[in-house]
Amino acid sequence: MSRFLNPIPQYAKANGDLLAGGTITFYASGTDTLLPIFGDVNEEISIANPVFLGDRGQVPNIFFSASARAVLADAEGVQIFDVDPISAESGTAAFEIWQSNLVYSLNNLVFGADGQPYISLRGGNQGNDPTVTPDSNQNWSQLNQIRVWNADELYGIDILVIEDGTLYKSANASNINNRPSTDNGSNWQAITAANGLTFDNTVSGLSATDVQAAIDEINSILEGSGRALNYEGSLDLTTGDPALPVAPSAGDTYTVSTGGTITVSRNGNPATSQVVNAGETIVYNGTEMRWDVVPSANAAVAISYSNINSQLASQNVQAAIDELTTFINSNVEAIVALQGTAGAQAGGLIYRGQLNVSSGDISLPASKQVGDLYQISVGGTITVSTDGNVPAPTLVEPRDQIIWNELLNRWDRTVAPPIAVIDAPEQSITLTQPLTLAALKGQARWYPPNDVSIIGIRAAVGTAPAGSNIVINVLKNSMLQETLNIIDGSNTSAVLVPTTPFNLAVGDYITVDVIAVGTGTPGANLTVTHEYIGT
């Protein structure tokens, strides 16, 4: 609602005499810099500053856009008042309903007739409806509201809310009392969820068009074919091409710990000499006999991953890929053995997931087809054939695998080999913080795929700190475990070997906090690499 204000104010001295011949001077707020002022609402007619008061102590129309400081003086130059800040336009509270008769300043906030919030893009903004062509409007810009989720509020399509620090977008036009964090995706979509991120399948040849579907498709391909990536650890590329392994195998994968210039392919293009940065990953392409750069894990570790369809344990994209790699490496011996069994059935293997057989034969799938493959999650006694013998009640153990033999109308059992990481060489995982560093509590978590022991930790930055050290805490399950320092002017910390056992069981997780940065140059592009072995 508008309020009447005196359009022709008069100024007087303390004794009541009018300030005829006095002046009022306008400065930019907080300064002694004269402010441009105008005699019309569209700010097209400039007037002199200071403004001289008439014989009745009055001033003409005065318009300006910015926040101002006003100084009133009498005809002799004696100051009467100095007020800072002031506005020359109609007083409006934030987010009132837009009215055509009001004059709005730059950055004034209103609600349009459509119920959406808008911000004024200029001063002297009168009679310009913010709801008219909001995607091409020189006077107003529409704002997108982000609200805190409220069980009693009705949300429409594309309304944004925050719950427990995560941003969600409504997918339902009548969305009420549906908690975003426990929703199945029919009412809310997490903005950072993998299925909300577009995936370009031009180079890969996958059919998926979002990140979630791409990972599920890769998971299906790997499970059906037995192909695997072989994660070999981290690689220092300081010396260029000579730093690359001499006799790599197809699928050999490395995380770059220190960048350098090597001959690689990006996005499927021919291999050329180019810079590969710390934190990026390279994999050996056995078909093209070249090294390919794959996207950095910097973003992947921060993107949530839905494991409902894949039944993986991972909850972020980076961990999902690592889990797939570990699973395939640790089961490749069993897969090869099963492929030999399946060859007699004139069909391939079809991995159907994990199976709980604690209830015996009734746990076995009633509907099955040639090549159906299951990995045992919970053991029990079922009727199976072992080593080609006649089927008999047999105790099968977790990680054993069974395959349906259509030719002989039976389930064939393959005993799982020892978990590969127990006798495997050292492996590593790298957590990263891109761009310029600031003290912060790390949110990205790494969950080990099986029980492991951390045997060494090293931190590195692309830009060294100046003025003071970078201090980094490594935490297990949110409890401080180790502290590393990158010395002023250095790009790496010393390798920290835990003096007490740093063991992680399945379900434990690691996070990294940045406690302090350089006081001159903070440092940038942090990587913290953890070397580990299976236990």
N, C-alpha and C positions, 0 to 999 in steps of 0.2 A: 504494500500500500504506500502511495506517495504521500509526503508531508509537505505542506506549504512552507516555503522559506522566503524571507524578505528579498525580493528581486532587486531592490534599489536601496542598499544599505547606506546609512550616513555615519560618518566618523566625527567624533568630537573630543575636545580636551577634557581633562578631569573637572574643569570648572563649568563645563557645558557649552563652551564656545565651539562652533563648528570649525573643522580643520580645513577651511578654505585655503587653497594654494599648497596644501600638504602633498606628500607623495606616499605611494605604496609601491615597494620594490619587491620583485619576485626572483628568488634564486633557486637553483636546483637544491633539493633537500640535503642538508648537512654540509653545504658548501657556500662560497661567496661567488659562485659562477652565475651570471645572469641567465634567466630562463627565457626561451622564446615564448611570447604570449601573442594571442590573436583576438580579433574583435568579432569573430563568427564561429559558430559551432563546428564548421567543417575545417577550421584552422587554415583558411586560405588568405585571410587579411591580417597581416602583421601589424601590431601596434607598438608604440614606444614603451620601453621598460627602463626607468620607473614610470608609473602612471600618476599624473597630477590630479588631485582632487578638485572638483568644481567649487563654486562659491557657496554651495550648500553642503560641502564636505562629502560629495558623492563621487562615484567612479562609473565609467562606462562599462559595457559588457566586456568581460575578460574570460578567455578560454585558454586552457593548456591541458596537456595529457599527463605529464609526469608528476610525481609527488614533489611538492614545493615548500620553500621557506618564504614567509611574507614578513617584510619589515615596514611598519608605518611610522612616518615622521611628520612633524608640523612644517610650516613654511620656512622656519628658521633652521630646519634640519635636525631638530631635537627628536630623538627616537621616542615613540609612544609605546610600541610593542614589537617583539620579534618572535614569531610563531613558526614552529617547525615540528612535524610536517603538516601540510594542509592539502586539500584537493579542491579543485574548482568545479567539480562535476557533481551530479546528483548522488547523494549518499545512498548506497545500497548494501544490504547485508549479503554475505556469500550465499549463493544458491537460492535466491529468491526467484519467483516465477518471472520470466522475461516480460517486460512491458514496453510497448512501442513508443510511449511518450517519454521514457527515461533516457538520459544520456549516460552511456557506460564508458568507463576508462579502460585503458590497456590492462588486461589480466583480471577484469571483473568476472565473477562466476555467477551463472544463472542456470535455471532449469528451463528447457524449452517446453512447448506445448505437447511434445511427444514424451515428456517425462525424463529425457536424457540430459545430462549436464553439459554445459558449453563454457568456453573461456573466450573473452573478448580479445581480438587480435590488434585492436587499435584504440586510440582515444577518440572522443567525439562520436561515439558509436551509437547512433539513434535511428530507430525505425527499421533496423535490419534484422529480420526474423532469422534466428540461428538455425531453425529447422529446415530452411530452404536450401536445397543442394548441399548438405553438410560435407560431402566429399569434395566440393569445389566452392568454398565460401571465403571471400576475402575479409569478412568481418568477424566470423566466429569459427572456432574449431571444437568439434565434439570430443568430449573426454570419455574414456572407458573406466567405469567404476570397478574397483577391486574391494570386495566386502569380506568381512569375517563371517564364516559360515554360521548360520542361525537356523536351528531346527524348525522354528516357527515362521520363517520367511519363505514366501513363494518365489521361486526363481524361474526365469524364462530362458529360452535358447541363448547360448553364448555369454550368459552372465558369469563373471569371474568372481571366485571366492578364495580365501585362504583358510586352510585348516591345518594346524600343527606345523606351520612353516611351509606347506606345499600348496602350490597354486593349481586350482581346478577350474574347468570350463563346463558349464551346464549343457547337457545334451538333451534335455527334456523341457518342453514348453510349460509343464505344470509340475515343477520339481520342488517338493516340499518334504521335509523330515527324512531325507535320504543322506546319511552321513557320507561325505566324499571318500574318506580313507577306507571305508569298508564296502564301498559300492562295487558292483561287478562290471561297471563300465556302461550300463544302460542309462544311467542318470548323470554321471560325472566322468570327465576325462582329465587325468592329470596332465598339465601342460608339458612337464618334463618326461612323461612316459614315452617309451620307445614307439608305441603304436601311434603317437601323435606327431612323430618326426618323419618328414618325407625322405624316401630313399630313392636315389637315382640308379636305376638298374641298367642304364645304357651300356656300361662297360662290362658289368658282371654277367649279364645274360640271365639273371634271376627274374622270376615273374613278380616278385614282391615289390610293392611301391611304398612301404613304410619300414622303419628299422626293425620293429617287432617281427613282422612277417618275414623279413630277410633273414633274421637269426633263426627263426623256426624252420625256414626253408633250407638253410645251410645245415642245421641240425639233422633234418630228414635225409639230406643227401649223404652226409657223413655216416649216419647210422646204416643207411641202405647199402653203401659201397665199401665201407671199411677204410676209406681214405682218411689220412690224419695229417695235421700240422705237428711238427716236432719242435717244441719250444726248447731252444738251446741256451738261453740266458741272455745276458747283456753284451754289447759290443762297443768298443771304443774305436771311432773312425778317424781319429786325429791324423793318421798317416795315409789316409785315402784308400785306394783299391788294395794295396798290400795288406790292409787290416782285415779284408774279407777272408773267410775260410777257403782253404786251397781246394778241397774236394767236397763241396756241399752235396747233400742229398735233397731230392724233391720234398718240399714242405718244411725244410729247416727254417726256423723262425727266430729272429733276434730282436730285442729291444735296444735301441741306440742309447748308450749312456753318455757318450761325448760325440758331438756332431763332427762332420767332415765332408769332403767332396769325394764322391764315388760314382761309378757308372751304374745307374739304376733306371728303371722304368717307373713312370707315374701314370696312373689312369689308363694303363694298357698301351701307352705310346712307346715308340722305340726307345731303347736304353741310351741315355746320354750322360755325360759327366755333369753332376749337379750336387748341390748341398743337401744333405740329409741332417736334420736337426735332432738334438737330444729329445727323447721321448717318443720319436717316431719308431715304427716297426718295419723291418724288411723281411721278406720271405723268398726262398729260392724257388723259382718257377722252373721245374724240371722239363716241361714241354718246350718252353722257349729258351731254356738254358740261360737264364738271366736272373738278376735280383729285382724284385718288385717292392716298391714302397706302398705300404697299406696305411690307412688313416691312423693318426696318433691316438693313443689311449687317453689323452688329456680330457676329451669330452666324454668318451665312452664310460669312464668310471663314474661320471657324475649323472649319467642318464639311467633312470629306473627301468627295469626289465620285468615283465610279467611272465612268471614261470608256470602258469596254469596249464598251458597246452603241452609244453616240453617236459614238465615234471623235473626240471633242473632245480637245484637248491639256490642258485644265484638270483640276486635281486637287482643287479645293475649290468649293463651291456658288457663292460670289460670282464667282469667276473664270469658271465655266461660263456663268453668265448674261451676264457681260461679253463673253465670247467669242462667244456666240450673237448678241448685239446687233451686235458689230463685223462678224461674218461676213455677217449679213443686210444691214446698211447698205452694205457694200462690194460686195455682189453684187446689189443690188436692180435695177440697170440691166439686168444680164444676165437676171435672172429675168423681168422684164417682157418683154424681147425673146423669151425662150423661150416665155412664155405665149402670145404672138402666134403662134408656130410651132405650138404644141400645139393652139391653137384649131381648126385645120383637122382635127384628129384626133378631135373630139367627145369629148375626155377631158381630164383635168387632168394636171399634172406629178406624178411620184412620185420624190422625191429618194432615190436608192439609196446615196449615199455617194461616196467618192473612188475613183479608178481609176488604176492604174499601167499605161501602155500602152507601156512600153519594149520589149516583145516583139512589137509590131506587132498585126496583126489577131487573132492568137490570144489576145491579152489581153482582147478584147471578150467580154462575157458571152454564153454560149451560149443561156441561157434569158432571154427578155426579153418585155416587154409594152408596149402603147401608153403613152407618156408617161414611160417610165423615163429618169431624169436622173442623170448622173454628172458630178462635177467632176474634172478631170485633176490627179493629184498628181505623177506623173512622166511627162514627155512622150515621144512616139515617133511613128512614121509609121503611120497607119491609114487605111483607106478610109472617107471621110466626105464629106458634101455641105456645101459652104460657100456661104452666101448663095443657097441654092436651086439651085445648079449641079449637074451630073451628079456622082455620087460618084467620087472619085479618091483615090489615095494622097496623103495630106496630113500634113505635120508639125504636130502639135498640141502646144501649150505648157502647162506647169502653170497651173492656174486657168482654162483653157478649159473649156467644158462641152459635153457631147454628149447628145442626146436621141433616143430611138428613135421613128422615124416609121413607124408601122404601115401607114399608107395607101400610102406609096411604098417600103416595105420597105427602109429605109436608116437610117443614123445621120446626124443633122444636127448641125453644129458651130456653136457661138456663141463668138466670141473674147471673152475676159474683158476688161472695162473696167479701167482703171488702179485700183489699190487706193485706196479712197476716202479713207483717212486721210492720204495723201500731200498732198492739196490741201485737206483738211478743216480747219475751225477747231480751235482748241485744245480738247483733251479733258482729263479729269482722272480720277484714281482716289484713293479715300480709304481709308486703313487706320485702324482704330479700336481703342481700348482702353476698354471701358466701366467704370463704377463708380470707386471710389477708386483712385488711382494708387499704384504701388510700383515700385521699381527692378526691372526684369526684362528678360530677353532675348526679343525678339519672335519668335514662332513662325509667325505668319501670313505667307505669301508672296504677292506679286503678280507674275504672269508676263505681260509684254506680249503682245498677240495678234500683233504684228508689230514690226519694228524701229522704235524711238521714241527721242526725245530729251527728257529732263526739262528744262523751261524755268523752273519755279518751284515752290517748296515752302513750305507754310505749316502751322503747327501751331496747334490751338485746343483749349481745355478748357471744359467746362460750368461747373466750379467753379475759380476762380482759385487759384493757390498762395499761401501766406503763409509768411514766414520766410526763404525763399530761392527761387531760380529752379528751374523744371523744365528739365532738359537732355535732349535727344532726339538720338540718332544715327540717321541714315539710311544703310543699308548696301546695297551691290550685291554679290550673290553672297557674302554674309557678310563683305565688306570695307568698312571705313568710307569713306563718300563725302562726307557733309555732316553738320553739327551745327547744331541749332536751339535757341534759348532762349526760353522763355515767362517773362517778367520777373515777379518777385514782385508779386502784386496784379493782374496782367494776365490776360486771357482768351485772347490770341492772341500769336503770335510775329510778327516782321516777315517779309514775304515774302522768301524766300531765292532769289536768282537765281544758279545755279551759275556760278562764275568760270571753271571749266574744263568742257569738254563732259561731260555726264552722259548718255551714250548707253546704251541697252539693246537688245540683239539678242534674237531669239526664243530662248528657253531661259534667258536671264538672269532674275534675280528681285530684288525689293526686299523688305527687312524693316526694321522699326523697333524700336530698343532704347530703353527709358526708363533713362537713366543716373542721374538724380537727380530728387527731388521736393521740394516745399516742406517745410521742417522743422517748421512749425507746422500749416498745412493743406496736405496733399500735393497737392491738386488732383484733379479727377475728370472722367470722360467725355472722354478724349483723342481727337481726330481729327487725322490728318496727311494733307493733300491734296497730291497731286503733279499739276501741270499738265504736259501733254506734247503733242508733235506727232509725226506720222509722219516718218520719214526715208527 
